Amino acid sequence: MENVIELQHINKSFNGFQLKDLSIAVKKGYVTGFIGGNGTGKSTTIKLRERKLSVQNI
């Protein structure tokens, strides 16, 4: 089954926060939740996926 969302080895850092080597894949037809505490990178990950933020080489 094909991936409809896929991120591989994504890095982003700012204000002392670091999202390092994130990889995620969501397969077609699956319902997937994205949960976590405040400040854990959920919104940053979505913005990176939507290209509202740029990835970095760390």
PQR file of N, CA, C, O and H, with PARSE charges and radii, in Angstrom:
ATOM      1  N   MET A   1       0.848  -1.181   0.000 -0.4000 1.5000
ATOM      2  CA  MET A   1       0.000   0.000   0.000 -0.0000 2.0000
ATOM      3  C   MET A   1       0.893   1.244   0.000  0.5500 1.7000
ATOM      4  O   MET A   1       1.928   1.273   0.666 -0.5500 1.4000
ATOM      5  N   GLU A   2       0.492   2.246  -0.737 -0.4000 1.5000
ATOM      6  CA  GLU A   2       1.315   3.450  -0.888 -0.0000 2.0000
ATOM      7  C   GLU A   2       1.194   4.399   0.305  0.5500 1.7000
ATOM      8  O   GLU A   2       0.178   4.412   1.000 -0.5500 1.4000
ATOM      9  H   GLU A   2      -0.348   2.222  -1.278  0.4000 1.0000
ATOM     10  N   ASN A   3       2.237   5.186   0.528 -0.4000 1.5000
ATOM     11  CA  ASN A   3       2.225   6.222   1.559 -0.0000 2.0000
ATOM     12  C   ASN A   3       1.596   7.486   0.986  0.5500 1.7000
ATOM     13  O   ASN A   3       1.921   7.898  -0.127 -0.5500 1.4000
ATOM     14  H   ASN A   3       3.061   5.175  -0.037  0.4000 1.0000
ATOM     15  N   VAL A   4       0.693   8.101   1.752 -0.4000 1.5000
ATOM     16  CA  VAL A   4       0.122   9.385   1.338 -0.0000 2.0000
ATOM     17  C   VAL A   4       0.833  10.542   2.027  0.5500 1.7000
ATOM     18  O   VAL A   4       0.797  11.673   1.543 -0.5500 1.4000
ATOM     19  H   VAL A   4       0.429   7.766   2.657  0.4000 1.0000
ATOM     20  N   ILE A   5       1.475  10.260   3.150 -0.4000 1.5000
ATOM     21  CA  ILE A   5       2.323  11.229   3.849 -0.0000 2.0000
ATOM     22  C   ILE A   5       3.613  10.505   4.198  0.5500 1.7000
ATOM     23  O   ILE A   5       3.594   9.403   4.745 -0.5500 1.4000
ATOM     24  H   ILE A   5       1.504   9.341   3.543  0.4000 1.0000
ATOM     25  N   GLU A   6       4.728  11.138   3.876 -0.4000 1.5000
ATOM     26  CA  GLU A   6       6.011  10.526   4.212 -0.0000 2.0000
ATOM     27  C   GLU A   6       7.058  11.612   4.449  0.5500 1.7000
ATOM     28  O   GLU A   6       7.279  12.478   3.602 -0.5500 1.4000
ATOM     29  H   GLU A   6       4.744  12.033   3.432  0.4000 1.0000
ATOM     30  N   LEU A   7       7.688  11.551   5.598 -0.4000 1.5000
ATOM     31  CA  LEU A   7       8.810  12.423   5.940 -0.0000 2.0000
ATOM     32  C   LEU A   7       9.960  11.511   6.337  0.5500 1.7000
ATOM     33  O   LEU A   7       9.760  10.534   7.059 -0.5500 1.4000
ATOM     34  H   LEU A   7       7.508  10.848   6.287  0.4000 1.0000
ATOM     35  N   GLN A   8      11.161  11.824   5.871 -0.4000 1.5000
ATOM     36  CA  GLN A   8      12.307  10.992   6.213 -0.0000 2.0000
ATOM     37  C   GLN A   8      13.478  11.853   6.668  0.5500 1.7000
ATOM     38  O   GLN A   8      13.914  12.763   5.963 -0.5500 1.4000
ATOM     39  H   GLN A   8      11.324  12.617   5.284  0.4000 1.0000
ATOM     40  N   HIS A   9      13.974  11.548   7.855 -0.4000 1.5000
ATOM     41  CA  HIS A   9      15.187  12.168   8.410 -0.0000 2.0000
ATOM     42  C   HIS A   9      15.102  13.700   8.407  0.5500 1.7000
ATOM     43  O   HIS A   9      15.993  14.378   7.896 -0.5500 1.4000
ATOM     44  H   HIS A   9      13.619  10.809   8.429  0.4000 1.0000
ATOM     45  N   ILE A  10      14.024  14.230   8.982 -0.4000 1.5000
ATOM     46  CA  ILE A  10      13.776  15.670   9.034 -0.0000 2.0000
ATOM     47  C   ILE A  10      14.426  16.261  10.288  0.5500 1.7000
ATOM     48  O   ILE A  10      14.364  15.675  11.369 -0.5500 1.4000
ATOM     49  H   ILE A  10      13.301  13.679   9.397  0.4000 1.0000
ATOM     50  N   ASN A  11      15.048  17.430  10.123 -0.4000 1.5000
ATOM     51  CA  ASN A  11      15.688  18.145  11.232 -0.0000 2.0000
ATOM     52  C   ASN A  11      15.227  19.597  11.249  0.5500 1.7000
ATOM     53  O   ASN A  11      15.100  20.226  10.198 -0.5500 1.4000
ATOM     54  H   ASN A  11      15.098  17.906   9.245  0.4000 1.0000
ATOM     55  N   LYS A  12      14.978  20.128  12.447 -0.4000 1.5000
ATOM     56  CA  LYS A  12      14.621  21.538  12.614 -0.0000 2.0000
ATOM     57  C   LYS A  12      14.986  21.941  14.033  0.5500 1.7000
ATOM     58  O   LYS A  12      14.738  21.188  14.976 -0.5500 1.4000
ATOM     59  H   LYS A  12      15.082  19.618  13.300  0.4000 1.0000
ATOM     60  N   SER A  13      15.573  23.119  14.194 -0.4000 1.5000
ATOM     61  CA  SER A  13      15.861  23.609  15.546 -0.0000 2.0000
ATOM     62  C   SER A  13      15.605  25.104  15.609  0.5500 1.7000
ATOM     63  O   SER A  13      15.861  25.830  14.649 -0.5500 1.4000
ATOM     64  H   SER A  13      15.774  23.730  13.429  0.4000 1.0000
ATOM     65  N   PHE A  14      15.094  25.561  16.757 -0.4000 1.5000
ATOM     66  CA  PHE A  14      14.914  26.976  17.036 -0.0000 2.0000
ATOM     67  C   PHE A  14      14.597  27.149  18.506  0.5500 1.7000
ATOM     68  O   PHE A  14      13.996  26.272  19.126 -0.5500 1.4000
ATOM     69  H   PHE A  14      14.886  24.971  17.537  0.4000 1.0000
ATOM     70  N   ASN A  15      15.004  28.286  19.069 -0.4000 1.5000
ATOM     71  CA  ASN A  15      14.732  28.631  20.475 -0.0000 2.0000
ATOM     72  C   ASN A  15      15.060  27.499  21.450  0.5500 1.7000
ATOM     73  O   ASN A  15      14.315  27.275  22.404 -0.5500 1.4000
ATOM     74  H   ASN A  15      15.492  28.998  18.565  0.4000 1.0000
ATOM     75  N   GLY A  16      16.149  26.795  21.228 -0.4000 1.5000
ATOM     76  CA  GLY A  16      16.542  25.724  22.136 -0.0000 2.0000
ATOM     77  C   GLY A  16      15.812  24.412  21.920  0.5500 1.7000
ATOM     78  O   GLY A  16      16.114  23.427  22.594 -0.5500 1.4000
ATOM     79  H   GLY A  16      16.754  26.978  20.454  0.4000 1.0000
ATOM     80  N   PHE A  17      14.869  24.371  21.009 -0.4000 1.5000
ATOM     81  CA  PHE A  17      14.120  23.158  20.694 -0.0000 2.0000
ATOM     82  C   PHE A  17      14.759  22.488  19.488  0.5500 1.7000
ATOM     83  O   PHE A  17      15.184  23.166  18.553 -0.5500 1.4000
ATOM     84  H   PHE A  17      14.623  25.171  20.461  0.4000 1.0000
ATOM     85  N   GLN A  18      14.830  21.171  19.504 -0.4000 1.5000
ATOM     86  CA  GLN A  18      15.420  20.464  18.374 -0.0000 2.0000
ATOM     87  C   GLN A  18      14.569  19.257  17.998  0.5500 1.7000
ATOM     88  O   GLN A  18      14.324  18.371  18.817 -0.5500 1.4000
ATOM     89  H   GLN A  18      14.485  20.621  20.264  0.4000 1.0000
ATOM     90  N   LEU A  19      14.128  19.240  16.762 -0.4000 1.5000
ATOM     91  CA  LEU A  19      13.450  18.089  16.178 -0.0000 2.0000
ATOM     92  C   LEU A  19      14.513  17.411  15.325  0.5500 1.7000
ATOM     93  O   LEU A  19      14.962  17.980  14.330 -0.5500 1.4000
ATOM     94  H   LEU A  19      14.327  19.960  16.097  0.4000 1.0000
ATOM     95  N   LYS A  20      14.920  16.208  15.700 -0.4000 1.5000
ATOM     96  CA  LYS A  20      16.101  15.607  15.076 -0.0000 2.0000
ATOM     97  C   LYS A  20      15.784  14.222  14.516  0.5500 1.7000
ATOM     98  O   LYS A  20      15.276  13.347  15.217 -0.5500 1.4000
ATOM     99  H   LYS A  20      14.555  15.746  16.508  0.4000 1.0000
ATOM    100  N   ASP A  21      16.095  14.051  13.239 -0.4000 1.5000
ATOM    101  CA  ASP A  21      15.987  12.775  12.530 -0.0000 2.0000
ATOM    102  C   ASP A  21      14.576  12.181  12.615  0.5500 1.7000
ATOM    103  O   ASP A  21      14.414  10.997  12.909 -0.5500 1.4000
ATOM    104  H   ASP A  21      16.507  14.762  12.669  0.4000 1.0000
ATOM    105  N   LEU A  22      13.567  13.003  12.359 -0.4000 1.5000
ATOM    106  CA  LEU A  22      12.172  12.558  12.379 -0.0000 2.0000
ATOM    107  C   LEU A  22      11.831  11.841  11.083  0.5500 1.7000
ATOM    108  O   LEU A  22      12.108  12.348   9.996 -0.5500 1.4000
ATOM    109  H   LEU A  22      13.698  13.965  12.120  0.4000 1.0000
ATOM    110  N   SER A  23      11.238  10.680  11.196 -0.4000 1.5000
ATOM    111  CA  SER A  23      10.715   9.954  10.041 -0.0000 2.0000
ATOM    112  C   SER A  23       9.309   9.479  10.386  0.5500 1.7000
ATOM    113  O   SER A  23       9.069   8.984  11.487 -0.5500 1.4000
ATOM    114  H   SER A  23      11.013  10.268  12.079  0.4000 1.0000
ATOM    115  N   ILE A  24       8.381   9.629   9.443 -0.4000 1.5000
ATOM    116  CA  ILE A  24       7.002   9.195   9.640 -0.0000 2.0000
ATOM    117  C   ILE A  24       6.409   8.831   8.282  0.5500 1.7000
ATOM    118  O   ILE A  24       6.711   9.468   7.273 -0.5500 1.4000
ATOM    119  H   ILE A  24       8.576  10.030   8.548  0.4000 1.0000
ATOM    120  N   ALA A  25       5.572   7.812   8.266 -0.4000 1.5000
ATOM    121  CA  ALA A  25       4.879   7.417   7.041 -0.0000 2.0000
ATOM    122  C   ALA A  25       3.444   7.058   7.400  0.5500 1.7000
ATOM    123  O   ALA A  25       3.202   6.342   8.372 -0.5500 1.4000
ATOM    124  H   ALA A  25       5.326   7.295   9.086  0.4000 1.0000
ATOM    125  N   VAL A  26       2.494   7.554   6.615 -0.4000 1.5000
ATOM    126  CA  VAL A  26       1.083   7.237   6.792 -0.0000 2.0000
ATOM    127  C   VAL A  26       0.604   6.588   5.501  0.5500 1.7000
ATOM    128  O   VAL A  26       0.708   7.173   4.423 -0.5500 1.4000
ATOM    129  H   VAL A  26       2.691   8.135   5.825  0.4000 1.0000
ATOM    130  N   LYS A  27       0.087   5.389   5.622 -0.4000 1.5000
ATOM    131  CA  LYS A  27      -0.360   4.636   4.456 -0.0000 2.0000
ATOM    132  C   LYS A  27      -1.773   5.038   4.034  0.5500 1.7000
ATOM    133  O   LYS A  27      -2.596   5.417   4.867 -0.5500 1.4000
ATOM    134  H   LYS A  27       0.003   4.914   6.497  0.4000 1.0000
ATOM    135  N   LYS A  28      -2.036   4.951   2.750 -0.4000 1.5000
ATOM    136  CA  LYS A  28      -3.353   5.259   2.190 -0.0000 2.0000
ATOM    137  C   LYS A  28      -4.409   4.380   2.855  0.5500 1.7000
ATOM    138  O   LYS A  28      -4.227   3.172   3.002 -0.5500 1.4000
ATOM    139  H   LYS A  28      -1.367   4.642   2.074  0.4000 1.0000
ATOM    140  N   GLY A  29      -5.526   5.013   3.258 -0.4000 1.5000
ATOM    141  CA  GLY A  29      -6.632   4.288   3.859 -0.0000 2.0000
ATOM    142  C   GLY A  29      -6.570   4.169   5.370  0.5500 1.7000
ATOM    143  O   GLY A  29      -7.511   3.663   5.981 -0.5500 1.4000
ATOM    144  H   GLY A  29      -5.675   5.994   3.138  0.4000 1.0000
ATOM    145  N   TYR A  30      -5.487   4.622   5.992 -0.4000 1.5000
ATOM    146  CA  TYR A  30      -5.350   4.550   7.440 -0.0000 2.0000
ATOM    147  C   TYR A  30      -5.744   5.876   8.076  0.5500 1.7000
ATOM    148  O   TYR A  30      -5.507   6.942   7.509 -0.5500 1.4000
ATOM    149  H   TYR A  30      -4.723   5.034   5.496  0.4000 1.0000
ATOM    150  N   VAL A  31      -6.344   5.799   9.249 -0.4000 1.5000
ATOM    151  CA  VAL A  31      -6.610   6.976  10.065 -0.0000 2.0000
ATOM    152  C   VAL A  31      -5.519   7.002  11.133  0.5500 1.7000
ATOM    153  O   VAL A  31      -5.334   6.031  11.867 -0.5500 1.4000
ATOM    154  H   VAL A  31      -6.537   4.932   9.709  0.4000 1.0000
ATOM    155  N   THR A  32      -4.803   8.116  11.212 -0.4000 1.5000
ATOM    156  CA  THR A  32      -3.653   8.203  12.106 -0.0000 2.0000
ATOM    157  C   THR A  32      -3.776   9.422  13.005  0.5500 1.7000
ATOM    158  O   THR A  32      -4.056  10.520  12.524 -0.5500 1.4000
ATOM    159  H   THR A  32      -4.954   8.905  10.616  0.4000 1.0000
ATOM    160  N   GLY A  33      -3.569   9.242  14.302 -0.4000 1.5000
ATOM    161  CA  GLY A  33      -3.560  10.350  15.245 -0.0000 2.0000
ATOM    162  C   GLY A  33      -2.137  10.824  15.491  0.5500 1.7000
ATOM    163  O   GLY A  33      -1.184  10.052  15.392 -0.5500 1.4000
ATOM    164  H   GLY A  33      -3.341   8.351  14.693  0.4000 1.0000
ATOM    165  N   PHE A  34      -2.009  12.092  15.811 -0.4000 1.5000
ATOM    166  CA  PHE A  34      -0.702  12.696  16.076 -0.0000 2.0000
ATOM    167  C   PHE A  34      -0.817  13.397  17.415  0.5500 1.7000
ATOM    168  O   PHE A  34      -1.286  14.533  17.483 -0.5500 1.4000
ATOM    169  H   PHE A  34      -2.784  12.720  15.892  0.4000 1.0000
ATOM    170  N   ILE A  35      -0.393  12.731  18.486 -0.4000 1.5000
ATOM    171  CA  ILE A  35      -0.601  13.259  19.830 -0.0000 2.0000
ATOM    172  C   ILE A  35       0.731  13.420  20.561  0.5500 1.7000
ATOM    173  O   ILE A  35       1.729  12.783  20.224 -0.5500 1.4000
ATOM    174  H   ILE A  35      -0.012  11.808  18.431  0.4000 1.0000
ATOM    175  N   GLY A  36       0.716  14.285  21.566 -0.4000 1.5000
ATOM    176  CA  GLY A  36       1.899  14.501  22.396 -0.0000 2.0000
ATOM    177  C   GLY A  36       1.679  15.719  23.269  0.5500 1.7000
ATOM    178  O   GLY A  36       0.741  16.487  23.057 -0.5500 1.4000
ATOM    179  H   GLY A  36      -0.094  14.803  21.840  0.4000 1.0000
ATOM    180  N   GLY A  37       2.526  15.887  24.225 -0.4000 1.5000
ATOM    181  CA  GLY A  37       2.427  17.010  25.147 -0.0000 2.0000
ATOM    182  C   GLY A  37       2.785  18.338  24.500  0.5500 1.7000
ATOM    183  O   GLY A  37       3.240  18.387  23.357 -0.5500 1.4000
ATOM    184  H   GLY A  37       3.288  15.262  24.398  0.4000 1.0000
ATOM    185  N   ASN A  38       2.570  19.418  25.251 -0.4000 1.5000
ATOM    186  CA  ASN A  38       2.926  20.753  24.764 -0.0000 2.0000
ATOM    187  C   ASN A  38       4.420  20.825  24.477  0.5500 1.7000
ATOM    188  O   ASN A  38       5.239  20.346  25.261 -0.5500 1.4000
ATOM    189  H   ASN A  38       2.200  19.378  26.179  0.4000 1.0000
ATOM    190  N   GLY A  39       4.760  21.426  23.348 -0.4000 1.5000
ATOM    191  CA  GLY A  39       6.158  21.645  23.008 -0.0000 2.0000
ATOM    192  C   GLY A  39       6.913  20.426  22.510  0.5500 1.7000
ATOM    193  O   GLY A  39       8.144  20.420  22.524 -0.5500 1.4000
ATOM    194  H   GLY A  39       4.094  21.815  22.711  0.4000 1.0000
ATOM    195  N   THR A  40       6.205  19.394  22.068 -0.4000 1.5000
ATOM    196  CA  THR A  40       6.885  18.173  21.624 -0.0000 2.0000
ATOM    197  C   THR A  40       7.087  18.094  20.116  0.5500 1.7000
ATOM    198  O   THR A  40       7.647  17.114  19.624 -0.5500 1.4000
ATOM    199  H   THR A  40       5.205  19.399  22.057  0.4000 1.0000
ATOM    200  N   GLY A  41       6.640  19.111  19.369 -0.4000 1.5000
ATOM    201  CA  GLY A  41       6.934  19.163  17.942 -0.0000 2.0000
ATOM    202  C   GLY A  41       5.800  18.803  17.001  0.5500 1.7000
ATOM    203  O   GLY A  41       6.019  18.658  15.798 -0.5500 1.4000
ATOM    204  H   GLY A  41       6.185  19.907  19.769  0.4000 1.0000
ATOM    205  N   LYS A  42       4.593  18.657  17.527 -0.4000 1.5000
ATOM    206  CA  LYS A  42       3.457  18.298  16.661 -0.0000 2.0000
ATOM    207  C   LYS A  42       3.194  19.365  15.608  0.5500 1.7000
ATOM    208  O   LYS A  42       3.160  19.058  14.416 -0.5500 1.4000
ATOM    209  H   LYS A  42       4.415  18.775  18.504  0.4000 1.0000
ATOM    210  N   SER A  43       3.011  20.592  16.020 -0.4000 1.5000
ATOM    211  CA  SER A  43       2.736  21.690  15.077 -0.0000 2.0000
ATOM    212  C   SER A  43       3.918  21.928  14.148  0.5500 1.7000
ATOM    213  O   SER A  43       3.731  22.193  12.961 -0.5500 1.4000
ATOM    214  H   SER A  43       3.039  20.841  16.988  0.4000 1.0000
ATOM    215  N   THR A  44       5.119  21.835  14.675 -0.4000 1.5000
ATOM    216  CA  THR A  44       6.317  22.007  13.848 -0.0000 2.0000
ATOM    217  C   THR A  44       6.363  20.949  12.755  0.5500 1.7000
ATOM    218  O   THR A  44       6.678  21.256  11.605 -0.5500 1.4000
ATOM    219  H   THR A  44       5.271  21.620  15.640  0.4000 1.0000
ATOM    220  N   THR A  45       6.052  19.715  13.104 -0.4000 1.5000
ATOM    221  CA  THR A  45       6.052  18.633  12.115 -0.0000 2.0000
ATOM    222  C   THR A  45       5.035  18.889  11.015  0.5500 1.7000
ATOM    223  O   THR A  45       5.335  18.699   9.836 -0.5500 1.4000
ATOM    224  H   THR A  45       5.796  19.465  14.038  0.4000 1.0000
ATOM    225  N   ILE A  46       3.834  19.319  11.387 -0.4000 1.5000
ATOM    226  CA  ILE A  46       2.798  19.613  10.390 -0.0000 2.0000
ATOM    227  C   ILE A  46       3.242  20.767   9.497  0.5500 1.7000
ATOM    228  O   ILE A  46       3.065  20.708   8.280 -0.5500 1.4000
ATOM    229  H   ILE A  46       3.590  19.474  12.345  0.4000 1.0000
ATOM    230  N   LYS A  47       3.816  21.815  10.083 -0.4000 1.5000
ATOM    231  CA  LYS A  47       4.282  22.962   9.289 -0.0000 2.0000
ATOM    232  C   LYS A  47       5.415  22.568   8.348  0.5500 1.7000
ATOM    233  O   LYS A  47       5.489  23.071   7.227 -0.5500 1.4000
ATOM    234  H   LYS A  47       3.959  21.864  11.072  0.4000 1.0000
ATOM    235  N   LEU A  48       6.292  21.683   8.787 -0.4000 1.5000
ATOM    236  CA  LEU A  48       7.357  21.195   7.910 -0.0000 2.0000
ATOM    237  C   LEU A  48       6.768  20.406   6.749  0.5500 1.7000
ATOM    238  O   LEU A  48       7.208  20.550   5.608 -0.5500 1.4000
ATOM    239  H   LEU A  48       6.232  21.274   9.698  0.4000 1.0000
ATOM    240  N   ARG A  49       5.785  19.586   7.034 -0.4000 1.5000
ATOM    241  CA  ARG A  49       5.142  18.781   5.997 -0.0000 2.0000
ATOM    242  C   ARG A  49       4.431  19.669   4.976  0.5500 1.7000
ATOM    243  O   ARG A  49       4.432  19.374   3.781 -0.5500 1.4000
ATOM    244  H   ARG A  49       5.427  19.469   7.961  0.4000 1.0000
ATOM    245  N   GLU A  50       3.824  20.759   5.454 -0.4000 1.5000
ATOM    246  CA  GLU A  50       3.120  21.701   4.568 -0.0000 2.0000
ATOM    247  C   GLU A  50       4.064  22.719   3.943  0.5500 1.7000
ATOM    248  O   GLU A  50       3.625  23.595   3.198 -0.5500 1.4000
ATOM    249  H   GLU A  50       3.823  20.999   6.425  0.4000 1.0000
ATOM    250  N   ARG A  51       5.354  22.612   4.239 -0.4000 1.5000
ATOM    251  CA  ARG A  51       6.399  23.503   3.729 -0.0000 2.0000
ATOM    252  C   ARG A  51       6.216  24.953   4.182  0.5500 1.7000
ATOM    253  O   ARG A  51       6.636  25.883   3.494 -0.5500 1.4000
ATOM    254  H   ARG A  51       5.710  21.900   4.844  0.4000 1.0000
ATOM    255  N   LYS A  52       5.583  25.138   5.350 -0.4000 1.5000
ATOM    256  CA  LYS A  52       5.474  26.467   5.943 -0.0000 2.0000
ATOM    257  C   LYS A  52       6.738  26.802   6.734  0.5500 1.7000
ATOM    258  O   LYS A  52       6.976  27.964   7.062 -0.5500 1.4000
ATOM    259  H   LYS A  52       5.242  24.382   5.910  0.4000 1.0000
ATOM    260  N   LEU A  53       7.540  25.795   7.036 -0.4000 1.5000
ATOM    261  CA  LEU A  53       8.863  25.942   7.639 -0.0000 2.0000
ATOM    262  C   LEU A  53       9.840  25.159   6.773  0.5500 1.7000
ATOM    263  O   LEU A  53       9.461  24.199   6.102 -0.5500 1.4000
ATOM    264  H   LEU A  53       7.346  24.851   6.769  0.4000 1.0000
ATOM    265  N   SER A  54      11.092  25.576   6.794 -0.4000 1.5000
ATOM    266  CA  SER A  54      12.099  24.847   6.019 -0.0000 2.0000
ATOM    267  C   SER A  54      12.887  23.910   6.933  0.5500 1.7000
ATOM    268  O   SER A  54      13.119  24.215   8.103 -0.5500 1.4000
ATOM    269  H   SER A  54      11.400  26.356   7.339  0.4000 1.0000
ATOM    270  N   VAL A  55      13.291  22.772   6.387 -0.4000 1.5000
ATOM    271  CA  VAL A  55      14.101  21.819   7.140 -0.0000 2.0000
ATOM    272  C   VAL A  55      15.540  22.313   7.191  0.5500 1.7000
ATOM    273  O   VAL A  55      15.942  23.177   6.412 -0.5500 1.4000
ATOM    274  H   VAL A  55      13.102  22.524   5.436  0.4000 1.0000
ATOM    275  N   GLN A  56      16.312  21.748   8.123 -0.4000 1.5000
ATOM    276  CA  GLN A  56      17.702  22.147   8.311 -0.0000 2.0000
ATOM    277  C   GLN A  56      18.595  20.924   8.338  0.5500 1.7000
ATOM    278  O   GLN A  56      18.155  19.823   8.668 -0.5500 1.4000
ATOM    279  H   GLN A  56      15.985  21.045   8.755  0.4000 1.0000
ATOM    280  N   ASN A  57      19.838  21.127   7.991 -0.4000 1.5000
ATOM    281  CA  ASN A  57      20.865  20.110   8.205 -0.0000 2.0000
ATOM    282  C   ASN A  57      21.487  20.378   9.558  0.5500 1.7000
ATOM    283  O   ASN A  57      22.058  21.446   9.777 -0.5500 1.4000
ATOM    284  H   ASN A  57      20.195  22.022   7.722  0.4000 1.0000
ATOM    285  N   ILE A  58      21.386  19.429  10.464 -0.4000 1.5000
ATOM    286  CA  ILE A  58      21.933  19.594  11.819 -0.0000 2.0000
ATOM    287  C   ILE A  58      23.191  18.766  11.940  0.5500 1.7000
ATOM    288  O   ILE A  58      23.822  18.752  12.997 -0.5500 1.4000
ATOM    289  H   ILE A  58      20.922  18.561  10.286  0.4000 1.0000
TER
END
